[in-house]
Amino acid sequence: MARERRVFFHSRQPVLALSVSFLIWCGGVLDGSPAVAVVSLSASLSESIQQGRELYKTGQYAQAAVVWQQAAKAYQASGDSLNQAMALSNLALAYQQLGNLSPANQAIATSLQLLNSTSRTNSQHAQILAQALNNQGSLQFTQGKTEQALSTWQKATAAYTKAADTIGITRSLINQAQAQQALGLFRRAVTTLNQANQTLQQQPNSVIKVAGLRSLGNALRIVGNLSQSQQVLQQSLQLAQKLGSPQEIAATLASLGNTVRSQQNPQAALAYYQQAASVSPTASTQLQAQLNQLSLLLETGDLGAAQALLPQIQSQLASVPTSQTKVYARITLAQNLIRLQQAQSKAQTGVPSWLEIGKLLASAVQEAKYLQDPRATSYALGNLGGLYEQTQQWTNAQELTQQALVLAQGINALDIAYRWQWQLGRLLQAQGQTQLAIAAYDEAVQTLQTLRYDLVAINPDVQFSFQEEVEPVYRELVSLLLQSNDTAQPSQQNLQKARQTIESLQLAELNNFFRAACLDANRQIDQVVDEQDRTAAVIYPIILRDRLEVIVKLPQQPLRHHSIIVSQAEFETTLEQLQQQLIEPDTFTEVQALSQKVYEWLIRPQLTTLNASNIQTLVFVLDGALRNIPMAALYDAQRQQYLIEQYSIALAPGLQLINPQPLQRQRLQALTAGLSQPRYGFGGLNYVEREIEQITSEVSSRVLLNQEFTSQALQNQVNSLSFPVVHLATHGQFSSNIEQTFILAWDKPINVNELNDLLRTRSRNRSSAIELLVLSACETAAGDKRAALGIAGIAVRAGARSTLASLWSVDDQSTALLMSQFYAELASNQVNKANALRQAQLSLLKNPNYAHPMYWSAYVLVGNWL
């Protein structure tokens, strides 16, 4: 089946728009307003520059390139090197949009050579130089030369500063932030964006400021600062309304719709899209807003409203001139019509047929070819191939997909190339060509690996959902790798590759969560099992659409494997029911029945081997919804024991760990911080003081309680002394949304990125990392199926070797007892961290008041278990 592809139209393009569409020479104007000549031009050449700009604005890049090429030659003939450099800089942008990177590089290099060789160094020269540097940065970024792009954009900022062009400064700062994000420098990116915001705030009210604020808001959305994005966009909207500019109002309303949609507020997003369509004076902006409405209505299941919107969209589409905007609009409409076709019953009338959808995509192909736009042509051809896949016309689908792939690879458009590699893999699999299908899938995964930066913000034209557009590529490859039949089981090579593929997915998922590269682990978990702890086994479950695959690593043995035929829907429903029952008292029977099913799926097939190998610790690398379930609570009905009664248990966020070492007991000291009083709408934690007292009785501690527990005080203490243990007894939440993953200090909630900065300051200044980070009284966000991703995220991001956290908020009296026992075990100098947690959990389990798993199973140890 073809996968849904969601296209969100932004104010032309997301952040990179500032280094592409808006960088045509126009006197520093960020939006699409007419060019302003800053150097004297002859009337005819001035008209050529303007004509090229208008063609570029409408997506007619090939025609714009011809016009600017002619203008550059005319300026060269007249000896006007400054305007020649300007025309060549524009030409480079047009070539870049067409995917013609070699002539684009040549044009921008010639432009900069002319600018560097001229003796004129006035403000006009600085302005054109800044523009050319900004364009060169865009080209470098497009080609994956991110560090060079960042350096070039920094030079552009300096040139704009010399030219006293504050809007240009803002533009180049936003581009710098895009490069910093791509390099994993998330906090630097946010700092740079804040600097851009400060520059904009100092500007007088104007249409330029409206566009600058909108661009900043879009950039903040892409790096994950959704609340700040909304604030900046609201300011842009208020200013646009004050200036009475319908076009700017419409563009900012559309951007606000995208931001609140990212905040999971579809009703507010729909209202913004509707307002944008109603106030826009141009057909293209109305069309984009209506297409976003359509995709959102389909996403929320309002099929009647979606179908009622179709005639308006089709009418607007007919009135838009041939352009890149129109090509992508046709493709977006076709994608949504396919969704509508799939959702409606066959008897439903008024829904375009497969043939009509095919004609729509064929028109997109022809228009893209007319525009000589290989990227748009590839995207249209690939989507047409996807339509043929829907109707099971395999030969035509494969031919179109291969054409689309060749085009995408020819212009190094990896963000769409992986889609066609994935589509080709599905088509080959459908035709029974398994090995060729694996090869195509493998290429798709490798392409995704090459895309180092945030997978949400790769594509300037298409913003897609991670779960819909990235995750299935990995899982479908694993499904092919682990296929077995009556005569053969998966090979060791395929088992290794399957684990590595899911590992890559989980790392991509964490990068997607943080919008930054976040893994600096340096030790393979297999090595730890083989060399450091031969009583540990690693269990690696993989959730597939039609089955559960489980790979097991035993010390100094080949990988083992078993497969359970259970649908993903049934498996995840069981996990969801178990999760619900675990947090309710008096549900022993229900918990044991459900957790027994999971035990039979995960553990039973390997039990004999685990016993024969004298395994004492199980380390789980959990997948998907399994992260929300405590493995300690799995139940063996035959033995009438929970898994924690048989093994110590730990979790690993992936196949690598941060330099795992045993805890050095002789210097065991803890920095302990907690809140017992109500703060920010959270209730008091009455037993926090008792918990801290019991910890301090077991290990030497520095305590920050209530008013003393501020974010700054915590950072000061982390920096001042090398505490191997940091214990935070306070409210907190883990979520699949980075903005909803935080711990609560007296002065404010500390989000996960702030916590990362705070804790990693010590690791930058000192050689010793935090050995153990304990997050007591935290919980996973209710109703969030991927909430435990936040625990893995904090564990990896904070740079601690081990993290102990709770999956749900536990009775604080039982928490105090468990923590006291945990530290007593650690201080005994006889057990590792996993065993210390096990003994603490068993002490609660044996207490009649706390025997229910809700009290003792919530605690999970992530990372180094030694």
URPEQUI-V174814 format. One record per residue. N is the residue number from 0. RES is the residue in three letters. OMEGA is omega as a letter, one per 20 degrees, with the letter a starting at -180 (* if undefined). D_LAST is the distance of its C-alpha to the last C-alpha in whole Angstrom. Layout:
((N/RES/OMEGA/D_LAST) (N/RES/OMEGA/D_LAST))
This chain:
((0/MET/r/45) (1/ALA/r/45) (2/ARG/r/43) (3/GLU/r/44) (4/ARG/a/44) (5/ARG/r/45) (6/VAL/r/47) (7/PHE/r/47) (8/PHE/r/50) (9/HIS/a/49) (10/SER/a/52) (11/ARG/r/52) (12/GLN/r/49) (13/PRO/a/45) (14/VAL/a/44) (15/LEU/r/45) (16/ALA/a/49) (17/LEU/r/49) (18/SER/r/49) (19/VAL/a/51) (20/SER/a/54) (21/PHE/a/54) (22/LEU/r/55) (23/ILE/a/58) (24/TRP/a/60) (25/CYS/r/62) (26/GLY/r/62) (27/GLY/a/58) (28/VAL/a/59) (29/LEU/a/55) (30/ASP/a/57) (31/GLY/a/60) (32/SER/a/63) (33/PRO/a/66) (34/ALA/r/65) (35/VAL/a/66) (36/ALA/r/68) (37/VAL/r/67) (38/VAL/a/69) (39/SER/r/73) (40/LEU/r/73) (41/SER/a/76) (42/ALA/a/77) (43/SER/r/76) (44/LEU/r/73) (45/SER/r/72) (46/GLU/r/72) (47/SER/r/70) (48/ILE/r/67) (49/GLN/r/68) (50/GLN/r/68) (51/GLY/a/65) (52/ARG/r/63) (53/GLU/r/65) (54/LEU/a/64) (55/TYR/a/60) (56/LYS/a/60) (57/THR/r/61) (58/GLY/r/59) (59/GLN/a/61) (60/TYR/a/60) (61/ALA/r/62) (62/GLN/r/65) (63/ALA/a/63) (64/ALA/r/62) (65/VAL/a/66) (66/VAL/a/67) (67/TRP/r/65) (68/GLN/r/66) (69/GLN/r/69) (70/ALA/a/69) (71/ALA/r/67) (72/LYS/r/70) (73/ALA/r/73) (74/TYR/r/71) (75/GLN/a/70) (76/ALA/a/74) (77/SER/r/75) (78/GLY/a/73) (79/ASP/a/71) (80/SER/a/67) (81/LEU/r/66) (82/ASN/r/67) (83/GLN/r/66) (84/ALA/r/62) (85/MET/a/62) (86/ALA/r/63) (87/LEU/r/61) (88/SER/r/58) (89/ASN/a/59) (90/LEU/r/60) (91/ALA/r/56) (92/LEU/r/55) (93/ALA/r/57) (94/TYR/a/56) (95/GLN/r/52) (96/GLN/r/53) (97/LEU/a/55) (98/GLY/r/52) (99/ASN/a/54) (100/LEU/a/51) (101/SER/r/53) (102/PRO/r/56) (103/ALA/r/55) (104/ASN/a/53) (105/GLN/a/56) (106/ALA/a/58) (107/ILE/r/56) (108/ALA/r/55) (109/THR/r/59) (110/SER/a/59) (111/LEU/r/57) (112/GLN/r/59) (113/LEU/a/62) (114/LEU/a/61) (115/ASN/a/60) (116/SER/a/63) (117/THR/a/65) (118/SER/a/66) (119/ARG/a/66) (120/THR/r/64) (121/ASN/a/65) (122/SER/r/63) (123/GLN/r/64) (124/HIS/r/63) (125/ALA/a/59) (126/GLN/a/59) (127/ILE/r/60) (128/LEU/r/57) (129/ALA/r/55) (130/GLN/a/55) (131/ALA/r/55) (132/LEU/r/52) (133/ASN/r/50) (134/ASN/r/52) (135/GLN/r/50) (136/GLY/r/47) (137/SER/r/47) (138/LEU/a/48) (139/GLN/r/45) (140/PHE/r/43) (141/THR/a/44) (142/GLN/r/43) (143/GLY/r/40) (144/LYS/a/40) (145/THR/a/39) (146/GLU/r/38) (147/GLN/r/42) (148/ALA/r/43) (149/LEU/r/41) (150/SER/a/43) (151/THR/r/46) (152/TRP/r/46) (153/GLN/r/45) (154/LYS/r/49) (155/ALA/r/50) (156/THR/r/49) (157/ALA/r/51) (158/ALA/r/54) (159/TYR/r/54) (160/THR/r/54) (161/LYS/r/57) (162/ALA/a/59) (163/ALA/r/58) (164/ASP/a/57) (165/THR/r/55) (166/ILE/r/54) (167/GLY/r/53) (168/ILE/r/51) (169/THR/a/49) (170/ARG/a/49) (171/SER/r/48) (172/LEU/r/45) (173/ILE/r/44) (174/ASN/r/44) (175/GLN/a/42) (176/ALA/r/39) (177/GLN/r/39) (178/ALA/r/38) (179/GLN/r/36) (180/GLN/a/34) (181/ALA/r/34) (182/LEU/r/32) (183/GLY/a/30) (184/LEU/a/31) (185/PHE/a/31) (186/ARG/r/32) (187/ARG/r/34) (188/ALA/r/36) (189/VAL/r/36) (190/THR/r/38) (191/THR/r/40) (192/LEU/r/41) (193/ASN/r/42) (194/GLN/r/44) (195/ALA/r/46) (196/ASN/r/47) (197/GLN/r/48) (198/THR/a/50) (199/LEU/a/51) (200/GLN/a/52) (201/GLN/a/54) (202/GLN/r/57) (203/PRO/r/60) (204/ASN/r/60) (205/SER/r/61) (206/VAL/r/60) (207/ILE/r/58) (208/LYS/r/56) (209/VAL/a/55) (210/ALA/r/54) (211/GLY/r/52) (212/LEU/r/50) (213/ARG/r/50) (214/SER/r/48) (215/LEU/r/46) (216/GLY/r/45) (217/ASN/r/44) (218/ALA/r/42) (219/LEU/r/40) (220/ARG/a/40) (221/ILE/r/38) (222/VAL/r/36) (223/GLY/r/35) (224/ASN/a/37) (225/LEU/a/39) (226/SER/r/40) (227/GLN/r/41) (228/SER/a/43) (229/GLN/r/45) (230/GLN/a/46) (231/VAL/r/47) (232/LEU/r/49) (233/GLN/r/50) (234/GLN/r/52) (235/SER/a/53) (236/LEU/a/55) (237/GLN/r/56) (238/LEU/r/58) (239/ALA/r/59) (240/GLN/r/61) (241/LYS/r/62) (242/LEU/r/64) (243/GLY/a/65) (244/SER/a/63) (245/PRO/a/63) (246/GLN/r/61) (247/GLU/r/58) (248/ILE/a/58) (249/ALA/a/57) (250/ALA/a/55) (251/THR/r/53) (252/LEU/r/53) (253/ALA/r/52) (254/SER/r/49) (255/LEU/r/48) (256/GLY/r/48) (257/ASN/a/45) (258/THR/a/43) (259/VAL/r/44) (260/ARG/r/43) (261/SER/r/40) (262/GLN/r/39) (263/GLN/r/40) (264/ASN/a/44) (265/PRO/a/46) (266/GLN/r/49) (267/ALA/r/49) (268/ALA/r/48) (269/LEU/r/51) (270/ALA/r/53) (271/TYR/r/53) (272/TYR/a/53) (273/GLN/r/57) (274/GLN/a/58) (275/ALA/a/57) (276/ALA/a/59) (277/SER/a/62) (278/VAL/a/62) (279/SER/r/62) (280/PRO/a/65) (281/THR/a/64) (282/ALA/a/63) (283/SER/r/60) (284/THR/r/58) (285/GLN/a/60) (286/LEU/a/59) (287/GLN/r/55) (288/ALA/r/55) (289/GLN/r/56) (290/LEU/r/54) (291/ASN/r/51) (292/GLN/a/53) (293/LEU/a/53) (294/SER/r/49) (295/LEU/r/48) (296/LEU/r/51) (297/LEU/r/50) (298/GLU/a/46) (299/THR/r/47) (300/GLY/r/49) (301/ASP/a/52) (302/LEU/a/54) (303/GLY/r/58) (304/ALA/r/57) (305/ALA/a/56) (306/GLN/r/59) (307/ALA/a/61) (308/LEU/a/60) (309/LEU/a/60) (310/PRO/r/64) (311/GLN/a/63) (312/ILE/a/61) (313/GLN/r/63) (314/SER/r/66) (315/GLN/a/64) (316/LEU/a/63) (317/ALA/a/66) (318/SER/a/67) (319/VAL/r/64) (320/PRO/r/65) (321/THR/a/64) (322/SER/r/61) (323/GLN/r/57) (324/THR/a/57) (325/LYS/r/59) (326/VAL/a/57) (327/TYR/r/54) (328/ALA/r/55) (329/ARG/a/57) (330/ILE/r/54) (331/THR/r/52) (332/LEU/r/55) (333/ALA/r/54) (334/GLN/a/51) (335/ASN/r/51) (336/LEU/r/54) (337/ILE/r/52) (338/ARG/r/50) (339/LEU/r/53) (340/GLN/a/55) (341/GLN/a/51) (342/ALA/a/51) (343/GLN/r/55) (344/SER/a/57) (345/LYS/a/59) (346/ALA/a/62) (347/GLN/r/61) (348/THR/r/64) (349/GLY/r/64) (350/VAL/r/61) (351/PRO/a/61) (352/SER/r/61) (353/TRP/a/59) (354/LEU/r/62) (355/GLU/r/62) (356/ILE/r/59) (357/GLY/r/59) (358/LYS/r/62) (359/LEU/r/60) (360/LEU/r/57) (361/ALA/r/60) (362/SER/r/62) (363/ALA/r/59) (364/VAL/a/58) (365/GLN/a/62) (366/GLU/r/62) (367/ALA/r/59) (368/LYS/r/60) (369/TYR/r/63) (370/LEU/a/61) (371/GLN/a/60) (372/ASP/a/56) (373/PRO/r/54) (374/ARG/r/51) (375/ALA/r/53) (376/THR/r/55) (377/SER/a/51) (378/TYR/r/50) (379/ALA/r/53) (380/LEU/a/53) (381/GLY/r/50) (382/ASN/r/51) (383/LEU/r/54) (384/GLY/r/52) (385/GLY/r/49) (386/LEU/r/53) (387/TYR/r/54) (388/GLU/r/50) (389/GLN/a/51) (390/THR/r/54) (391/GLN/r/53) (392/GLN/a/55) (393/TRP/a/53) (394/THR/r/55) (395/ASN/r/56) (396/ALA/a/53) (397/GLN/a/51) (398/GLU/r/54) (399/LEU/r/54) (400/THR/r/50) (401/GLN/r/50) (402/GLN/r/53) (403/ALA/a/51) (404/LEU/r/48) (405/VAL/r/50) (406/LEU/a/51) (407/ALA/r/48) (408/GLN/a/46) (409/GLY/r/50) (410/ILE/r/49) (411/ASN/r/45) (412/ALA/a/45) (413/LEU/a/41) (414/ASP/r/41) (415/ILE/r/43) (416/ALA/a/43) (417/TYR/r/40) (418/ARG/a/42) (419/TRP/r/44) (420/GLN/r/42) (421/TRP/r/40) (422/GLN/r/44) (423/LEU/r/45) (424/GLY/r/42) (425/ARG/a/43) (426/LEU/r/46) (427/LEU/r/46) (428/GLN/r/43) (429/ALA/r/46) (430/GLN/r/49) (431/GLY/a/46) (432/GLN/a/45) (433/THR/a/42) (434/GLN/r/41) (435/LEU/r/43) (436/ALA/r/41) (437/ILE/r/38) (438/ALA/r/39) (439/ALA/r/40) (440/TYR/a/37) (441/ASP/r/35) (442/GLU/r/37) (443/ALA/r/37) (444/VAL/r/33) (445/GLN/r/34) (446/THR/r/36) (447/LEU/r/34) (448/GLN/a/31) (449/THR/r/34) (450/LEU/a/35) (451/ARG/a/32) (452/TYR/a/33) (453/ASP/a/33) (454/LEU/r/34) (455/VAL/a/36) (456/ALA/a/38) (457/ILE/a/39) (458/ASN/a/42) (459/PRO/a/45) (460/ASP/a/47) (461/VAL/r/45) (462/GLN/a/42) (463/PHE/a/40) (464/SER/a/37) (465/PHE/a/34) (466/GLN/a/34) (467/GLU/a/37) (468/GLU/a/37) (469/VAL/a/34) (470/GLU/a/32) (471/PRO/r/34) (472/VAL/a/35) (473/TYR/a/31) (474/ARG/r/31) (475/GLU/r/34) (476/LEU/r/33) (477/VAL/r/30) (478/SER/r/33) (479/LEU/a/35) (480/LEU/a/32) (481/LEU/r/31) (482/GLN/r/35) (483/SER/r/36) (484/ASN/a/39) (485/ASP/a/40) (486/THR/a/40) (487/ALA/r/37) (488/GLN/r/33) (489/PRO/a/32) (490/SER/r/31) (491/GLN/r/28) (492/GLN/r/29) (493/ASN/r/29) (494/LEU/r/26) (495/GLN/a/24) (496/LYS/r/27) (497/ALA/r/26) (498/ARG/a/23) (499/GLN/r/23) (500/THR/r/26) (501/ILE/r/24) (502/GLU/r/22) (503/SER/r/25) (504/LEU/a/26) (505/GLN/r/23) (506/LEU/r/23) (507/ALA/r/27) (508/GLU/r/26) (509/LEU/r/24) (510/ASN/r/26) (511/ASN/r/29) (512/PHE/a/28) (513/PHE/a/27) (514/ARG/r/30) (515/ALA/r/28) (516/ALA/a/26) (517/CYS/a/23) (518/LEU/r/20) (519/ASP/r/19) (520/ALA/a/16) (521/ASN/a/16) (522/ARG/r/13) (523/GLN/a/14) (524/ILE/r/12) (525/ASP/r/14) (526/GLN/r/13) (527/VAL/a/9) (528/VAL/a/11) (529/ASP/a/13) (530/GLU/a/12) (531/GLN/a/9) (532/ASP/a/8) (533/ARG/r/11) (534/THR/a/11) (535/ALA/r/10) (536/ALA/r/13) (537/VAL/r/14) (538/ILE/a/17) (539/TYR/r/19) (540/PRO/r/22) (541/ILE/a/25) (542/ILE/r/28) (543/LEU/a/31) (544/ARG/a/35) (545/ASP/a/36) (546/ARG/r/33) (547/LEU/r/29) (548/GLU/a/27) (549/VAL/r/24) (550/ILE/a/22) (551/VAL/r/19) (552/LYS/r/17) (553/LEU/a/16) (554/PRO/r/15) (555/GLN/r/18) (556/GLN/r/20) (557/PRO/r/23) (558/LEU/r/22) (559/ARG/a/23) (560/HIS/r/25) (561/HIS/a/27) (562/SER/r/30) (563/ILE/r/31) (564/ILE/r/34) (565/VAL/a/34) (566/SER/r/35) (567/GLN/a/33) (568/ALA/r/36) (569/GLU/a/35) (570/PHE/a/31) (571/GLU/r/31) (572/THR/r/34) (573/THR/r/32) (574/LEU/r/29) (575/GLU/r/31) (576/GLN/r/32) (577/LEU/r/29) (578/GLN/r/28) (579/GLN/a/31) (580/GLN/a/31) (581/LEU/a/28) (582/ILE/r/29) (583/GLU/r/32) (584/PRO/r/33) (585/ASP/r/35) (586/THR/a/33) (587/PHE/a/32) (588/THR/a/34) (589/GLU/a/33) (590/VAL/a/30) (591/GLN/r/29) (592/ALA/a/32) (593/LEU/a/30) (594/SER/r/27) (595/GLN/r/28) (596/LYS/a/30) (597/VAL/r/26) (598/TYR/a/25) (599/GLU/r/27) (600/TRP/a/27) (601/LEU/a/23) (602/ILE/a/22) (603/ARG/a/25) (604/PRO/a/26) (605/GLN/a/23) (606/LEU/a/23) (607/THR/a/25) (608/THR/r/22) (609/LEU/r/19) (610/ASN/a/21) (611/ALA/a/22) (612/SER/r/19) (613/ASN/a/17) (614/ILE/r/14) (615/GLN/a/12) (616/THR/r/10) (617/LEU/r/12) (618/VAL/a/11) (619/PHE/r/14) (620/VAL/a/16) (621/LEU/a/19) (622/ASP/r/22) (623/GLY/a/25) (624/ALA/r/26) (625/LEU/a/23) (626/ARG/a/21) (627/ASN/a/23) (628/ILE/r/22) (629/PRO/a/19) (630/MET/r/18) (631/ALA/a/18) (632/ALA/r/21) (633/LEU/a/22) (634/TYR/r/25) (635/ASP/a/26) (636/ALA/a/29) (637/GLN/r/30) (638/ARG/a/28) (639/GLN/a/28) (640/GLN/r/24) (641/TYR/a/22) (642/LEU/a/19) (643/ILE/r/17) (644/GLU/a/19) (645/GLN/a/18) (646/TYR/r/14) (647/SER/a/11) (648/ILE/r/11) (649/ALA/r/10) (650/LEU/r/12) (651/ALA/r/12) (652/PRO/r/15) (653/GLY/a/16) (654/LEU/a/16) (655/GLN/r/14) (656/LEU/r/11) (657/ILE/r/12) (658/ASN/a/11) (659/PRO/r/7) (660/GLN/r/6) (661/PRO/r/5) (662/LEU/r/7) (663/GLN/a/11) (664/ARG/a/12) (665/GLN/r/16) (666/ARG/a/16) (667/LEU/r/15) (668/GLN/a/17) (669/ALA/r/18) (670/LEU/a/21) (671/THR/r/22) (672/ALA/a/24) (673/GLY/r/26) (674/LEU/r/30) (675/SER/a/31) (676/GLN/r/35) (677/PRO/r/36) (678/ARG/r/36) (679/TYR/r/37) (680/GLY/r/38) (681/PHE/a/35) (682/GLY/r/35) (683/GLY/r/34) (684/LEU/a/31) (685/ASN/a/32) (686/TYR/r/29) (687/VAL/a/27) (688/GLU/r/29) (689/ARG/r/28) (690/GLU/a/24) (691/ILE/r/24) (692/GLU/a/26) (693/GLN/r/23) (694/ILE/a/20) (695/THR/r/23) (696/SER/a/23) (697/GLU/a/20) (698/VAL/r/19) (699/SER/a/21) (700/SER/r/22) (701/ARG/a/24) (702/VAL/r/26) (703/LEU/a/28) (704/LEU/r/30) (705/ASN/a/32) (706/GLN/r/35) (707/GLU/a/32) (708/PHE/r/30) (709/THR/a/31) (710/SER/a/30) (711/GLN/r/31) (712/ALA/r/30) (713/LEU/r/26) (714/GLN/r/27) (715/ASN/a/28) (716/GLN/r/26) (717/VAL/a/23) (718/ASN/a/25) (719/SER/a/26) (720/LEU/a/23) (721/SER/r/20) (722/PHE/r/18) (723/PRO/a/14) (724/VAL/r/14) (725/VAL/a/17) (726/HIS/a/18) (727/LEU/a/21) (728/ALA/a/23) (729/THR/r/26) (730/HIS/r/27) (731/GLY/a/26) (732/GLN/r/26) (733/PHE/a/25) (734/SER/r/27) (735/SER/r/28) (736/ASN/a/30) (737/ILE/a/29) (738/GLU/a/32) (739/GLN/r/31) (740/THR/a/27) (741/PHE/r/27) (742/ILE/a/26) (743/LEU/r/29) (744/ALA/a/30) (745/TRP/a/33) (746/ASP/a/35) (747/LYS/r/34) (748/PRO/r/31) (749/ILE/a/29) (750/ASN/a/28) (751/VAL/r/25) (752/ASN/r/27) (753/GLU/r/28) (754/LEU/r/24) (755/ASN/a/23) (756/ASP/a/26) (757/LEU/a/25) (758/LEU/a/21) (759/ARG/r/21) (760/THR/r/24) (761/ARG/a/22) (762/SER/r/20) (763/ARG/a/24) (764/ASN/a/25) (765/ARG/a/22) (766/SER/a/20) (767/SER/r/17) (768/ALA/r/15) (769/ILE/a/14) (770/GLU/a/10) (771/LEU/r/11) (772/LEU/a/14) (773/VAL/r/15) (774/LEU/a/19) (775/SER/r/20) (776/ALA/r/24) (777/CYS/r/24) (778/GLU/r/25) (779/THR/a/25) (780/ALA/a/29) (781/ALA/r/31) (782/GLY/a/33) (783/ASP/a/31) (784/LYS/a/30) (785/ARG/a/27) (786/ALA/a/26) (787/ALA/r/22) (788/LEU/r/23) (789/GLY/r/23) (790/ILE/r/19) (791/ALA/r/18) (792/GLY/r/20) (793/ILE/a/19) (794/ALA/a/15) (795/VAL/a/17) (796/ARG/a/20) (797/ALA/r/18) (798/GLY/r/16) (799/ALA/r/13) (800/ARG/r/10) (801/SER/r/9) (802/THR/r/12) (803/LEU/a/13) (804/ALA/r/17) (805/SER/a/19) (806/LEU/r/21) (807/TRP/a/25) (808/SER/a/26) (809/VAL/r/25) (810/ASP/a/28) (811/ASP/r/27) (812/GLN/r/28) (813/SER/r/25) (814/THR/r/23) (815/ALA/r/23) (816/LEU/a/23) (817/LEU/a/19) (818/MET/r/18) (819/SER/r/19) (820/GLN/a/18) (821/PHE/a/14) (822/TYR/r/15) (823/ALA/r/16) (824/GLU/r/13) (825/LEU/a/11) (826/ALA/a/14) (827/SER/r/14) (828/ASN/a/12) (829/GLN/a/11) (830/VAL/r/9) (831/ASN/a/5) (832/LYS/r/6) (833/ALA/r/7) (834/ASN/r/9) (835/ALA/r/10) (836/LEU/r/12) (837/ARG/a/13) (838/GLN/r/15) (839/ALA/r/16) (840/GLN/r/17) (841/LEU/r/19) (842/SER/r/21) (843/LEU/a/22) (844/LEU/a/23) (845/LYS/r/25) (846/ASN/a/27) (847/PRO/a/30) (848/ASN/a/30) (849/TYR/a/27) (850/ALA/r/27) (851/HIS/a/27) (852/PRO/a/24) (853/MET/a/26) (854/TYR/a/24) (855/TRP/a/21) (856/SER/a/20) (857/ALA/a/20) (858/TYR/a/17) (859/VAL/r/14) (860/LEU/a/11) (861/VAL/r/11) (862/GLY/a/9) (863/ASN/a/6) (864/TRP/a/4) (865/LEU/*/0))
